[in-house]
Amino acid sequence: MEKLTQQEEAAMLAIWKTGAGLVKDFLEAHVAPAPPYTTLASTIKNLEKKGFVESRKVGNVYEYTPLIREEAYKNKFMNGFVKNYFENSYKELVSFFAKEKKITPDELKEIIRMIENGK
């Protein structure tokens, strides 16, 4: 599975949020500022070529359905991110955010509780 561009990721987020639908449906679910209709349609066609969505013709429009689950993409992306930027160590990742003051001690405690409870 290849890494998506920011534009493709934004489109996929709208597609995952909607589940399945037409370009206009994804345009409504897209985070602001939404791209022009034709830009989004073109991006979705690229996603289809890359195997992230499939289409079926309904009348004179296409309905798109995601082929890749959001969780599967997140896992793949995060694993690569941690491997490439944090020496394959999630501890280094958390340490980075703690040093940058992007995570509070209370949030760290909550993460530890989640780990201990298996959530």
Backbone as XML, in Angstrom:
<?xml version="1.0"?>
<chain id="A" units="angstrom">
  <residue number="1" name="MET">
    <atom name="N" x="0.863" y="-1.174" z="0.000"/>
    <atom name="CA" x="0.000" y="0.000" z="0.000"/>
    <atom name="C" x="0.907" y="1.235" z="0.000"/>
  </residue>
  <residue number="2" name="GLU">
    <atom name="N" x="0.678" y="2.112" z="-0.948"/>
    <atom name="CA" x="1.526" y="3.291" z="-1.033"/>
    <atom name="C" x="0.982" y="4.446" z="-0.195"/>
  </residue>
  <residue number="3" name="LYS">
    <atom name="N" x="1.896" y="5.337" z="0.162"/>
    <atom name="CA" x="1.536" y="6.531" z="0.920"/>
    <atom name="C" x="0.760" y="7.470" z="0.010"/>
  </residue>
  <residue number="4" name="LEU">
    <atom name="N" x="-0.290" y="8.049" z="0.546"/>
    <atom name="CA" x="-1.114" y="8.976" z="-0.221"/>
    <atom name="C" x="-0.615" y="10.406" z="-0.050"/>
  </residue>
  <residue number="5" name="THR">
    <atom name="N" x="-0.924" y="11.243" z="-1.039"/>
    <atom name="CA" x="-0.631" y="12.667" z="-0.914"/>
    <atom name="C" x="-1.611" y="13.265" z="0.096"/>
  </residue>
  <residue number="6" name="GLN">
    <atom name="N" x="-1.340" y="14.493" z="0.533"/>
    <atom name="CA" x="-2.262" y="15.157" z="1.469"/>
    <atom name="C" x="-3.647" y="15.288" z="0.861"/>
  </residue>
  <residue number="7" name="GLN">
    <atom name="N" x="-3.708" y="15.629" z="-0.401"/>
    <atom name="CA" x="-4.991" y="15.784" z="-1.093"/>
    <atom name="C" x="-5.730" y="14.450" z="-1.149"/>
  </residue>
  <residue number="8" name="GLU">
    <atom name="N" x="-5.005" y="13.376" z="-1.424"/>
    <atom name="CA" x="-5.627" y="12.047" z="-1.475"/>
    <atom name="C" x="-6.078" y="11.595" z="-0.094"/>
  </residue>
  <residue number="9" name="GLU">
    <atom name="N" x="-5.262" y="11.877" z="0.931"/>
    <atom name="CA" x="-5.653" y="11.513" z="2.293"/>
    <atom name="C" x="-6.923" y="12.250" z="2.720"/>
  </residue>
  <residue number="10" name="ALA">
    <atom name="N" x="-7.001" y="13.535" z="2.392"/>
    <atom name="CA" x="-8.203" y="14.313" z="2.737"/>
    <atom name="C" x="-9.428" y="13.728" z="2.040"/>
  </residue>
  <residue number="11" name="ALA">
    <atom name="N" x="-9.258" y="13.328" z="0.786"/>
    <atom name="CA" x="-10.370" y="12.709" z="0.055"/>
    <atom name="C" x="-10.751" y="11.384" z="0.693"/>
  </residue>
  <residue number="12" name="MET">
    <atom name="N" x="-9.756" y="10.578" z="1.065"/>
    <atom name="CA" x="-10.055" y="9.285" z="1.693"/>
    <atom name="C" x="-10.753" y="9.470" z="3.031"/>
  </residue>
  <residue number="13" name="LEU">
    <atom name="N" x="-10.372" y="10.489" z="3.792"/>
    <atom name="CA" x="-11.058" y="10.746" z="5.064"/>
    <atom name="C" x="-12.536" y="11.025" z="4.831"/>
  </residue>
  <residue number="14" name="ALA">
    <atom name="N" x="-12.831" y="11.783" z="3.787"/>
    <atom name="CA" x="-14.236" y="12.069" z="3.456"/>
    <atom name="C" x="-14.944" y="10.799" z="2.997"/>
  </residue>
  <residue number="15" name="ILE">
    <atom name="N" x="-14.251" y="9.968" z="2.232"/>
    <atom name="CA" x="-14.833" y="8.706" z="1.757"/>
    <atom name="C" x="-15.082" y="7.767" z="2.928"/>
  </residue>
  <residue number="16" name="TRP">
    <atom name="N" x="-14.100" y="7.631" z="3.823"/>
    <atom name="CA" x="-14.285" y="6.764" z="4.993"/>
    <atom name="C" x="-15.429" y="7.284" z="5.868"/>
  </residue>
  <residue number="17" name="LYS">
    <atom name="N" x="-15.522" y="8.582" z="6.016"/>
    <atom name="CA" x="-16.586" y="9.181" z="6.833"/>
    <atom name="C" x="-17.957" y="8.871" z="6.235"/>
  </residue>
  <residue number="18" name="THR">
    <atom name="N" x="-18.043" y="8.915" z="4.916"/>
    <atom name="CA" x="-19.311" y="8.693" z="4.218"/>
    <atom name="C" x="-19.614" y="7.210" z="4.049"/>
  </residue>
  <residue number="19" name="GLY">
    <atom name="N" x="-18.580" y="6.419" z="3.868"/>
    <atom name="CA" x="-18.761" y="4.976" z="3.662"/>
    <atom name="C" x="-18.768" y="4.623" z="2.194"/>
  </residue>
  <residue number="20" name="ALA">
    <atom name="N" x="-19.704" y="5.119" z="1.472"/>
    <atom name="CA" x="-19.810" y="4.933" z="0.027"/>
    <atom name="C" x="-20.683" y="6.059" z="-0.482"/>
  </residue>
  <residue number="21" name="GLY">
    <atom name="N" x="-20.422" y="6.488" z="-1.695"/>
    <atom name="CA" x="-21.255" y="7.559" z="-2.211"/>
    <atom name="C" x="-20.729" y="8.158" z="-3.492"/>
  </residue>
  <residue number="22" name="LEU">
    <atom name="N" x="-21.312" y="9.281" z="-3.824"/>
    <atom name="CA" x="-20.965" y="10.015" z="-5.030"/>
    <atom name="C" x="-19.970" y="11.117" z="-4.666"/>
  </residue>
  <residue number="23" name="VAL">
    <atom name="N" x="-19.333" y="11.683" z="-5.676"/>
    <atom name="CA" x="-18.367" y="12.754" z="-5.428"/>
    <atom name="C" x="-19.013" y="13.877" z="-4.625"/>
  </residue>
  <residue number="24" name="LYS">
    <atom name="N" x="-20.256" y="14.227" z="-4.932"/>
    <atom name="CA" x="-20.924" y="15.315" z="-4.200"/>
    <atom name="C" x="-21.086" y="14.979" z="-2.717"/>
  </residue>
  <residue number="25" name="ASP">
    <atom name="N" x="-21.287" y="13.691" z="-2.396"/>
    <atom name="CA" x="-21.393" y="13.272" z="-0.995"/>
    <atom name="C" x="-20.067" y="13.481" z="-0.270"/>
  </residue>
  <residue number="26" name="PHE">
    <atom name="N" x="-18.978" y="13.141" z="-0.967"/>
    <atom name="CA" x="-17.650" y="13.287" z="-0.366"/>
    <atom name="C" x="-17.269" y="14.757" z="-0.237"/>
  </residue>
  <residue number="27" name="LEU">
    <atom name="N" x="-17.745" y="15.564" z="-1.156"/>
    <atom name="CA" x="-17.492" y="16.998" z="-1.104"/>
    <atom name="C" x="-18.125" y="17.589" z="0.159"/>
  </residue>
  <residue number="28" name="GLU">
    <atom name="N" x="-19.327" y="17.129" z="0.491"/>
    <atom name="CA" x="-20.021" y="17.600" z="1.702"/>
    <atom name="C" x="-19.311" y="17.145" z="2.970"/>
  </residue>
  <residue number="29" name="ALA">
    <atom name="N" x="-18.689" y="15.956" z="2.933"/>
    <atom name="CA" x="-18.019" y="15.404" z="4.108"/>
    <atom name="C" x="-16.562" y="15.855" z="4.217"/>
  </residue>
  <residue number="30" name="HIS">
    <atom name="N" x="-16.056" y="16.515" z="3.195"/>
    <atom name="CA" x="-14.654" y="16.935" z="3.138"/>
    <atom name="C" x="-14.394" y="18.038" z="4.151"/>
  </residue>
  <residue number="31" name="VAL">
    <atom name="N" x="-13.209" y="18.027" z="4.762"/>
    <atom name="CA" x="-12.843" y="19.090" z="5.692"/>
    <atom name="C" x="-12.659" y="20.398" z="4.921"/>
  </residue>
  <residue number="32" name="ALA">
    <atom name="N" x="-12.960" y="21.497" z="5.576"/>
    <atom name="CA" x="-12.833" y="22.810" z="4.935"/>
    <atom name="C" x="-11.359" y="23.212" z="4.870"/>
  </residue>
  <residue number="33" name="PRO">
    <atom name="N" x="-10.939" y="23.864" z="3.856"/>
    <atom name="CA" x="-11.694" y="24.224" z="2.669"/>
    <atom name="C" x="-11.770" y="23.048" z="1.693"/>
  </residue>
  <residue number="34" name="ALA">
    <atom name="N" x="-12.951" y="22.757" z="1.252"/>
    <atom name="CA" x="-13.145" y="21.660" z="0.297"/>
    <atom name="C" x="-12.635" y="22.091" z="-1.075"/>
  </residue>
  <residue number="35" name="PRO">
    <atom name="N" x="-12.052" y="21.145" z="-1.811"/>
    <atom name="CA" x="-11.565" y="21.484" z="-3.154"/>
    <atom name="C" x="-12.732" y="21.646" z="-4.124"/>
  </residue>
  <residue number="36" name="PRO">
    <atom name="N" x="-12.476" y="22.196" z="-5.305"/>
    <atom name="CA" x="-13.531" y="22.238" z="-6.319"/>
    <atom name="C" x="-13.978" y="20.817" z="-6.677"/>
  </residue>
  <residue number="37" name="TYR">
    <atom name="N" x="-15.218" y="20.685" z="-7.112"/>
    <atom name="CA" x="-15.796" y="19.385" z="-7.463"/>
    <atom name="C" x="-14.894" y="18.619" z="-8.423"/>
  </residue>
  <residue number="38" name="THR">
    <atom name="N" x="-14.434" y="19.290" z="-9.482"/>
    <atom name="CA" x="-13.634" y="18.596" z="-10.501"/>
    <atom name="C" x="-12.297" y="18.110" z="-9.946"/>
  </residue>
  <residue number="39" name="THR">
    <atom name="N" x="-11.714" y="18.864" z="-9.034"/>
    <atom name="CA" x="-10.456" y="18.454" z="-8.397"/>
    <atom name="C" x="-10.672" y="17.206" z="-7.554"/>
  </residue>
  <residue number="40" name="LEU">
    <atom name="N" x="-11.751" y="17.206" z="-6.766"/>
    <atom name="CA" x="-12.050" y="16.041" z="-5.934"/>
    <atom name="C" x="-12.353" y="14.826" z="-6.803"/>
  </residue>
  <residue number="41" name="ALA">
    <atom name="N" x="-13.111" y="15.018" z="-7.869"/>
    <atom name="CA" x="-13.430" y="13.904" z="-8.773"/>
    <atom name="C" x="-12.157" y="13.317" z="-9.371"/>
  </residue>
  <residue number="42" name="SER">
    <atom name="N" x="-11.233" y="14.165" z="-9.756"/>
    <atom name="CA" x="-9.961" y="13.731" z="-10.315"/>
    <atom name="C" x="-9.129" y="12.977" z="-9.269"/>
  </residue>
  <residue number="43" name="THR">
    <atom name="N" x="-9.117" y="13.490" z="-8.055"/>
    <atom name="CA" x="-8.391" y="12.834" z="-6.957"/>
    <atom name="C" x="-8.970" y="11.449" z="-6.690"/>
  </residue>
  <residue number="44" name="ILE">
    <atom name="N" x="-10.288" y="11.336" z="-6.699"/>
    <atom name="CA" x="-10.938" y="10.042" z="-6.448"/>
    <atom name="C" x="-10.616" y="9.059" z="-7.570"/>
  </residue>
  <residue number="45" name="LYS">
    <atom name="N" x="-10.550" y="9.540" z="-8.801"/>
    <atom name="CA" x="-10.154" y="8.675" z="-9.923"/>
    <atom name="C" x="-8.734" y="8.145" z="-9.708"/>
  </residue>
  <residue number="46" name="ASN">
    <atom name="N" x="-7.841" y="9.009" z="-9.209"/>
    <atom name="CA" x="-6.475" y="8.568" z="-8.903"/>
    <atom name="C" x="-6.474" y="7.519" z="-7.789"/>
  </residue>
  <residue number="47" name="LEU">
    <atom name="N" x="-7.336" y="7.725" z="-6.798"/>
    <atom name="CA" x="-7.445" y="6.744" z="-5.709"/>
    <atom name="C" x="-7.945" y="5.404" z="-6.240"/>
  </residue>
  <residue number="48" name="GLU">
    <atom name="N" x="-8.815" y="5.454" z="-7.229"/>
    <atom name="CA" x="-9.307" y="4.224" z="-7.842"/>
    <atom name="C" x="-8.162" y="3.512" z="-8.566"/>
  </residue>
  <residue number="49" name="LYS">
    <atom name="N" x="-7.353" y="4.270" z="-9.297"/>
    <atom name="CA" x="-6.202" y="3.686" z="-10.006"/>
    <atom name="C" x="-5.212" y="3.058" z="-9.032"/>
  </residue>
  <residue number="50" name="LYS">
    <atom name="N" x="-5.087" y="3.657" z="-7.845"/>
    <atom name="CA" x="-4.158" y="3.151" z="-6.830"/>
    <atom name="C" x="-4.748" y="1.992" z="-6.024"/>
  </residue>
  <residue number="51" name="GLY">
    <atom name="N" x="-6.028" y="1.675" z="-6.240"/>
    <atom name="CA" x="-6.651" y="0.556" z="-5.552"/>
    <atom name="C" x="-7.232" y="0.873" z="-4.186"/>
  </residue>
  <residue number="52" name="PHE">
    <atom name="N" x="-7.447" y="2.152" z="-3.901"/>
    <atom name="CA" x="-8.020" y="2.527" z="-2.608"/>
    <atom name="C" x="-9.544" y="2.554" z="-2.624"/>
  </residue>
  <residue number="53" name="VAL">
    <atom name="N" x="-10.133" y="2.780" z="-3.793"/>
    <atom name="CA" x="-11.588" y="2.789" z="-3.935"/>
    <atom name="C" x="-11.965" y="2.040" z="-5.207"/>
  </residue>
  <residue number="54" name="GLU">
    <atom name="N" x="-13.214" y="1.617" z="-5.252"/>
    <atom name="CA" x="-13.755" y="1.036" z="-6.484"/>
    <atom name="C" x="-15.001" y="1.822" z="-6.852"/>
  </residue>
  <residue number="55" name="SER">
    <atom name="N" x="-15.351" y="1.762" z="-8.132"/>
    <atom name="CA" x="-16.534" y="2.498" z="-8.571"/>
    <atom name="C" x="-17.490" y="1.572" z="-9.294"/>
  </residue>
  <residue number="56" name="ARG">
    <atom name="N" x="-18.745" y="2.001" z="-9.299"/>
    <atom name="CA" x="-19.750" y="1.330" z="-10.126"/>
    <atom name="C" x="-20.654" y="2.423" z="-10.667"/>
  </residue>
  <residue number="57" name="LYS">
    <atom name="N" x="-21.024" y="2.250" z="-11.910"/>
    <atom name="CA" x="-21.847" y="3.254" z="-12.570"/>
    <atom name="C" x="-23.299" y="3.089" z="-12.133"/>
  </residue>
  <residue number="58" name="VAL">
    <atom name="N" x="-23.889" y="4.181" z="-11.700"/>
    <atom name="CA" x="-25.289" y="4.225" z="-11.287"/>
    <atom name="C" x="-25.934" y="5.326" z="-12.123"/>
  </residue>
  <residue number="59" name="GLY">
    <atom name="N" x="-26.671" y="4.921" z="-13.146"/>
    <atom name="CA" x="-27.225" y="5.917" z="-14.069"/>
    <atom name="C" x="-26.086" y="6.549" z="-14.846"/>
  </residue>
  <residue number="60" name="ASN">
    <atom name="N" x="-25.948" y="7.864" z="-14.714"/>
    <atom name="CA" x="-24.855" y="8.533" z="-15.414"/>
    <atom name="C" x="-23.794" y="9.098" z="-14.458"/>
  </residue>
  <residue number="61" name="VAL">
    <atom name="N" x="-23.763" y="8.573" z="-13.225"/>
    <atom name="CA" x="-22.735" y="8.965" z="-12.248"/>
    <atom name="C" x="-22.072" y="7.714" z="-11.683"/>
  </residue>
  <residue number="62" name="TYR">
    <atom name="N" x="-20.959" y="7.916" z="-10.998"/>
    <atom name="CA" x="-20.258" y="6.801" z="-10.373"/>
    <atom name="C" x="-20.402" y="6.863" z="-8.864"/>
  </residue>
  <residue number="63" name="GLU">
    <atom name="N" x="-20.651" y="5.688" z="-8.289"/>
    <atom name="CA" x="-20.669" y="5.554" z="-6.835"/>
    <atom name="C" x="-19.355" y="4.896" z="-6.442"/>
  </residue>
  <residue number="64" name="TYR">
    <atom name="N" x="-18.700" y="5.449" z="-5.436"/>
    <atom name="CA" x="-17.402" y="4.950" z="-4.998"/>
    <atom name="C" x="-17.511" y="4.313" z="-3.617"/>
  </residue>
  <residue number="65" name="THR">
    <atom name="N" x="-16.746" y="3.241" z="-3.449"/>
    <atom name="CA" x="-16.702" y="2.517" z="-2.186"/>
    <atom name="C" x="-15.238" y="2.309" z="-1.809"/>
  </residue>
  <residue number="66" name="PRO">
    <atom name="N" x="-14.879" y="2.531" z="-0.545"/>
    <atom name="CA" x="-13.484" y="2.315" z="-0.152"/>
    <atom name="C" x="-13.135" y="0.818" z="-0.182"/>
  </residue>
  <residue number="67" name="LEU">
    <atom name="N" x="-11.929" y="0.515" z="-0.640"/>
    <atom name="CA" x="-11.423" y="-0.855" z="-0.638"/>
    <atom name="C" x="-10.455" y="-1.088" z="0.518"/>
  </residue>
  <residue number="68" name="ILE">
    <atom name="N" x="-9.926" y="0.000" z="1.052"/>
    <atom name="CA" x="-8.976" y="-0.058" z="2.162"/>
    <atom name="C" x="-9.662" y="0.525" z="3.389"/>
  </residue>
  <residue number="69" name="ARG">
    <atom name="N" x="-9.605" y="-0.204" z="4.499"/>
    <atom name="CA" x="-10.183" y="0.309" z="5.743"/>
    <atom name="C" x="-9.295" y="1.420" z="6.315"/>
  </residue>
  <residue number="70" name="GLU">
    <atom name="N" x="-9.911" y="2.376" z="6.956"/>
    <atom name="CA" x="-9.177" y="3.484" z="7.556"/>
    <atom name="C" x="-8.135" y="2.985" z="8.556"/>
  </residue>
  <residue number="71" name="GLU">
    <atom name="N" x="-8.521" y="2.026" z="9.379"/>
    <atom name="CA" x="-7.593" y="1.485" z="10.383"/>
    <atom name="C" x="-6.379" y="0.833" z="9.734"/>
  </residue>
  <residue number="72" name="ALA">
    <atom name="N" x="-6.583" y="0.120" z="8.643"/>
    <atom name="CA" x="-5.471" y="-0.540" z="7.950"/>
    <atom name="C" x="-4.492" y="0.502" z="7.411"/>
  </residue>
  <residue number="73" name="TYR">
    <atom name="N" x="-5.014" y="1.594" z="6.855"/>
    <atom name="CA" x="-4.145" y="2.654" z="6.343"/>
    <atom name="C" x="-3.399" y="3.334" z="7.485"/>
  </residue>
  <residue number="74" name="LYS">
    <atom name="N" x="-4.105" y="3.640" z="8.567"/>
    <atom name="CA" x="-3.467" y="4.283" z="9.718"/>
    <atom name="C" x="-2.340" y="3.414" z="10.263"/>
  </residue>
  <residue number="75" name="ASN">
    <atom name="N" x="-2.606" y="2.111" z="10.405"/>
    <atom name="CA" x="-1.576" y="1.204" z="10.920"/>
    <atom name="C" x="-0.349" y="1.191" z="10.032"/>
  </residue>
  <residue number="76" name="LYS">
    <atom name="N" x="-0.561" y="1.072" z="8.738"/>
    <atom name="CA" x="0.541" y="1.036" z="7.780"/>
    <atom name="C" x="1.324" y="2.346" z="7.830"/>
  </residue>
  <residue number="77" name="PHE">
    <atom name="N" x="0.607" y="3.468" z="7.809"/>
    <atom name="CA" x="1.249" y="4.773" z="7.827"/>
    <atom name="C" x="2.023" y="4.986" z="9.126"/>
  </residue>
  <residue number="78" name="MET">
    <atom name="N" x="1.404" y="4.716" z="10.259"/>
    <atom name="CA" x="2.058" y="4.956" z="11.551"/>
    <atom name="C" x="3.265" y="4.051" z="11.741"/>
  </residue>
  <residue number="79" name="ASN">
    <atom name="N" x="3.155" y="2.794" z="11.340"/>
    <atom name="CA" x="4.304" y="1.897" z="11.466"/>
    <atom name="C" x="5.484" y="2.409" z="10.651"/>
  </residue>
  <residue number="80" name="GLY">
    <atom name="N" x="5.219" y="2.870" z="9.437"/>
    <atom name="CA" x="6.282" y="3.425" z="8.605"/>
    <atom name="C" x="6.839" y="4.712" z="9.181"/>
  </residue>
  <residue number="81" name="PHE">
    <atom name="N" x="5.961" y="5.548" z="9.706"/>
    <atom name="CA" x="6.368" y="6.819" z="10.310"/>
    <atom name="C" x="7.287" y="6.582" z="11.500"/>
  </residue>
  <residue number="82" name="VAL">
    <atom name="N" x="6.898" y="5.680" z="12.378"/>
    <atom name="CA" x="7.705" y="5.380" z="13.564"/>
    <atom name="C" x="9.033" y="4.750" z="13.141"/>
  </residue>
  <residue number="83" name="LYS">
    <atom name="N" x="8.985" y="3.873" z="12.172"/>
    <atom name="CA" x="10.214" y="3.223" z="11.684"/>
    <atom name="C" x="11.179" y="4.249" z="11.093"/>
  </residue>
  <residue number="84" name="ASN">
    <atom name="N" x="10.660" y="5.154" z="10.262"/>
    <atom name="CA" x="11.516" y="6.099" z="9.555"/>
    <atom name="C" x="12.005" y="7.271" z="10.408"/>
  </residue>
  <residue number="85" name="TYR">
    <atom name="N" x="11.204" y="7.709" z="11.368"/>
    <atom name="CA" x="11.553" y="8.907" z="12.121"/>
    <atom name="C" x="11.916" y="8.671" z="13.585"/>
  </residue>
  <residue number="86" name="PHE">
    <atom name="N" x="11.579" y="7.503" z="14.123"/>
    <atom name="CA" x="11.802" y="7.264" z="15.546"/>
    <atom name="C" x="12.489" y="5.930" z="15.808"/>
  </residue>
  <residue number="87" name="GLU">
    <atom name="N" x="13.333" y="5.507" z="14.876"/>
    <atom name="CA" x="14.132" y="4.287" z="15.037"/>
    <atom name="C" x="13.272" y="3.084" z="15.412"/>
  </residue>
  <residue number="88" name="ASN">
    <atom name="N" x="12.079" y="3.039" z="14.853"/>
    <atom name="CA" x="11.137" y="1.942" z="15.078"/>
    <atom name="C" x="10.761" y="1.782" z="16.556"/>
  </residue>
  <residue number="89" name="SER">
    <atom name="N" x="10.764" y="2.891" z="17.284"/>
    <atom name="CA" x="10.481" y="2.859" z="18.716"/>
    <atom name="C" x="9.316" y="3.788" z="19.059"/>
  </residue>
  <residue number="90" name="TYR">
    <atom name="N" x="8.225" y="3.200" z="19.526"/>
    <atom name="CA" x="7.086" y="4.009" z="19.960"/>
    <atom name="C" x="7.437" y="4.778" z="21.230"/>
  </residue>
  <residue number="91" name="LYS">
    <atom name="N" x="8.354" y="4.232" z="22.003"/>
    <atom name="CA" x="8.834" y="4.944" z="23.184"/>
    <atom name="C" x="9.485" y="6.261" z="22.762"/>
  </residue>
  <residue number="92" name="GLU">
    <atom name="N" x="10.289" y="6.223" z="21.701"/>
    <atom name="CA" x="10.917" y="7.443" z="21.190"/>
    <atom name="C" x="9.864" y="8.435" z="20.692"/>
  </residue>
  <residue number="93" name="LEU">
    <atom name="N" x="8.826" y="7.925" z="20.079"/>
    <atom name="CA" x="7.738" y="8.772" z="19.592"/>
    <atom name="C" x="7.071" y="9.512" z="20.757"/>
  </residue>
  <residue number="94" name="VAL">
    <atom name="N" x="6.704" y="8.786" z="21.792"/>
    <atom name="CA" x="6.053" y="9.389" z="22.955"/>
    <atom name="C" x="7.009" y="10.345" z="23.650"/>
  </residue>
  <residue number="95" name="SER">
    <atom name="N" x="8.267" y="9.956" z="23.734"/>
    <atom name="CA" x="9.280" y="10.812" z="24.355"/>
    <atom name="C" x="9.416" y="12.126" z="23.590"/>
  </residue>
  <residue number="96" name="PHE">
    <atom name="N" x="9.377" y="12.051" z="22.277"/>
    <atom name="CA" x="9.445" y="13.259" z="21.453"/>
    <atom name="C" x="8.302" y="14.215" z="21.797"/>
  </residue>
  <residue number="97" name="PHE">
    <atom name="N" x="7.084" y="13.677" z="21.871"/>
    <atom name="CA" x="5.935" y="14.530" z="22.181"/>
    <atom name="C" x="6.015" y="15.084" z="23.595"/>
  </residue>
  <residue number="98" name="ALA">
    <atom name="N" x="6.555" y="14.308" z="24.530"/>
    <atom name="CA" x="6.708" y="14.795" z="25.904"/>
    <atom name="C" x="7.732" y="15.937" z="25.941"/>
  </residue>
  <residue number="99" name="LYS">
    <atom name="N" x="8.850" y="15.768" z="25.249"/>
    <atom name="CA" x="9.883" y="16.812" z="25.224"/>
    <atom name="C" x="9.373" y="18.087" z="24.559"/>
  </residue>
  <residue number="100" name="GLU">
    <atom name="N" x="8.546" y="17.936" z="23.557"/>
    <atom name="CA" x="7.998" y="19.092" z="22.838"/>
    <atom name="C" x="6.782" y="19.683" z="23.556"/>
  </residue>
  <residue number="101" name="LYS">
    <atom name="N" x="6.434" y="19.093" z="24.706"/>
    <atom name="CA" x="5.292" y="19.540" z="25.512"/>
    <atom name="C" x="3.985" y="19.484" z="24.727"/>
  </residue>
  <residue number="102" name="LYS">
    <atom name="N" x="3.854" y="18.439" z="23.901"/>
    <atom name="CA" x="2.637" y="18.208" z="23.119"/>
    <atom name="C" x="1.717" y="17.215" z="23.820"/>
  </residue>
  <residue number="103" name="ILE">
    <atom name="N" x="2.230" y="16.654" z="24.923"/>
    <atom name="CA" x="1.438" y="15.706" z="25.709"/>
    <atom name="C" x="1.697" y="16.009" z="27.183"/>
  </residue>
  <residue number="104" name="THR">
    <atom name="N" x="0.640" y="15.997" z="27.958"/>
    <atom name="CA" x="0.762" y="16.343" z="29.375"/>
    <atom name="C" x="1.016" y="15.091" z="30.213"/>
  </residue>
  <residue number="105" name="PRO">
    <atom name="N" x="1.521" y="15.284" z="31.434"/>
    <atom name="CA" x="1.696" y="14.131" z="32.326"/>
    <atom name="C" x="0.383" y="13.373" z="32.562"/>
  </residue>
  <residue number="106" name="ASP">
    <atom name="N" x="-0.723" y="14.109" z="32.668"/>
    <atom name="CA" x="-2.017" y="13.442" z="32.870"/>
    <atom name="C" x="-2.392" y="12.600" z="31.652"/>
  </residue>
  <residue number="107" name="GLU">
    <atom name="N" x="-2.096" y="13.101" z="30.472"/>
    <atom name="CA" x="-2.367" y="12.321" z="29.263"/>
    <atom name="C" x="-1.493" y="11.070" z="29.214"/>
  </residue>
  <residue number="108" name="LEU">
    <atom name="N" x="-0.245" y="11.198" z="29.636"/>
    <atom name="CA" x="0.642" y="10.021" z="29.697"/>
    <atom name="C" x="0.108" y="8.984" z="30.686"/>
  </residue>
  <residue number="109" name="LYS">
    <atom name="N" x="-0.375" y="9.462" z="31.829"/>
    <atom name="CA" x="-0.955" y="8.548" z="32.816"/>
    <atom name="C" x="-2.169" y="7.825" z="32.238"/>
  </residue>
  <residue number="110" name="GLU">
    <atom name="N" x="-2.981" y="8.558" z="31.487"/>
    <atom name="CA" x="-4.158" y="7.958" z="30.848"/>
    <atom name="C" x="-3.737" y="6.911" z="29.813"/>
  </residue>
  <residue number="111" name="ILE">
    <atom name="N" x="-2.701" y="7.197" z="29.070"/>
    <atom name="CA" x="-2.182" y="6.224" z="28.093"/>
    <atom name="C" x="-1.699" y="4.970" z="28.810"/>
  </residue>
  <residue number="112" name="ILE">
    <atom name="N" x="-1.006" y="5.143" z="29.926"/>
    <atom name="CA" x="-0.529" y="3.991" z="30.703"/>
    <atom name="C" x="-1.705" y="3.175" z="31.203"/>
  </residue>
  <residue number="113" name="ARG">
    <atom name="N" x="-2.758" y="3.849" z="31.688"/>
    <atom name="CA" x="-3.955" y="3.128" z="32.141"/>
    <atom name="C" x="-4.589" y="2.346" z="30.978"/>
  </residue>
  <residue number="114" name="MET">
    <atom name="N" x="-4.637" y="2.955" z="29.814"/>
    <atom name="CA" x="-5.209" y="2.274" z="28.645"/>
    <atom name="C" x="-4.389" y="1.030" z="28.291"/>
  </residue>
  <residue number="115" name="ILE">
    <atom name="N" x="-3.066" y="1.156" z="28.347"/>
    <atom name="CA" x="-2.196" y="0.017" z="28.041"/>
    <atom name="C" x="-2.400" y="-1.097" z="29.070"/>
  </residue>
  <residue number="116" name="GLU">
    <atom name="N" x="-2.436" y="-0.717" z="30.341"/>
    <atom name="CA" x="-2.612" y="-1.703" z="31.404"/>
    <atom name="C" x="-3.966" y="-2.400" z="31.326"/>
  </residue>
  <residue number="117" name="ASN">
    <atom name="N" x="-4.989" y="-1.683" z="30.862"/>
    <atom name="CA" x="-6.328" y="-2.253" z="30.748"/>
    <atom name="C" x="-6.567" y="-2.929" z="29.403"/>
  </residue>
  <residue number="118" name="GLY">
    <atom name="N" x="-5.550" y="-2.913" z="28.543"/>
    <atom name="CA" x="-5.676" y="-3.575" z="27.260"/>
    <atom name="C" x="-6.593" y="-2.884" z="26.266"/>
  </residue>
  <residue number="119" name="LYS">
    <atom name="N" x="-6.708" y="-1.582" z="26.366"/>
    <atom name="CA" x="-7.586" y="-0.837" z="25.447"/>
    <atom name="C" x="-6.768" y="-0.119" z="24.400"/>
  </residue>
</chain>
